Amino acid sequence: MQLRSLGVNTNSFLVFTLFLLFSANAKAAFVKVDGFDLEYEVAGAGKQIVVLEAGGSAGLDDWNSVFSSIAEQTKVIRYSRVGNGNSTAIKRHFTSMDYADHLSEFLLALDISKPVILVAHSYGGSVARDFAAKYSQRLNALLMLDPSSEHDVDILRAINLEQGNKQIAQIKLSDMANGMSNQYLDFWSKRPLPDYPKIKDMPVTVIASVRKVAEPSNLFFTDKGRTMWGEMWQSWAAEFPQGRSVLTAKSSHFIQNDEPTLVLLELKRLIKILDDNKQP
């Protein structure tokens, strides 16, 4: 579990209503990937193909707030990773690279051979970065929403080393108590912490929440922690010639729910860049 406050989404009623309206026109299907049944939905039509990568422990419902709107722009695919949503339940660890391999096989199973735009939320950002590094030829652009980072723990330690280490230990215990922790397997169990995989030059946009918290549950959510989080992603995006970072103080961790219009605008911008460059 990423260091995030899940909170109650103030737009939940609207999101639920949109989902009910759209579900009448979209049907979930299943496809075999590595012996597992993966749940997915496809909607819309267009030159560009958008694939939605959900957050940790989330299924395709992670995208209820924007799925139908994206389908009005172009073709969009959302799915549930193995162990999530209605996909095959599992009792084993999967790393972000395992999931990236599954994503590649999933697209092949759907006969998607052209490069896609990958939109990823939270832990899905880790999957997206591994996918972008290993399967660069299958990717045209990347849009990440408050993505997870192996360096989240560095922020706590930088603010207060002793207190930060205590909070990290407690968060890890709580995370493991809830079941298998991909974050633990990918990041915390490794020393030194892994660095970001190298990704080819492509249009990359990161939307990160820097909203301040009245009563922060740990150092990560203090004002300093929020500032460091935003600066980290600004620096990362700046390494790409076509990189862009957007910091928002209006959204919680679930940016697609709190500010769906912002997500749609940034996605539309990426689509225009690709269309202008005549990329398939």
Buried (B, 14 or more C-beta within 10 A) or exposed (E): BBBBBEEEBEBEEEBEEBBEEBBEEBEBEBBEBEEBBBBBBBBBEBEBBBBBBBBBBBBBBBBBBBBBBBBEBBBBBBBBBBBBBBBBEEEEBBBBBBBBBBBBBBBEBBEBEEBBBBBBBBBBBBBBBBBBBBBBEBBBBBBBBBBBBBBBBBBBBBBBEEEBEBBBEEBBEEBBEEEBBBBBBBBBEEEEBEEBBEBEEBBBBBBBBBBEBEEBEBBBBBEBBBBBBBBBBBEBBEEBEBBBBBBBEEBBBBBBBBBBEBBBEBBEBBBEBBEEEEBE
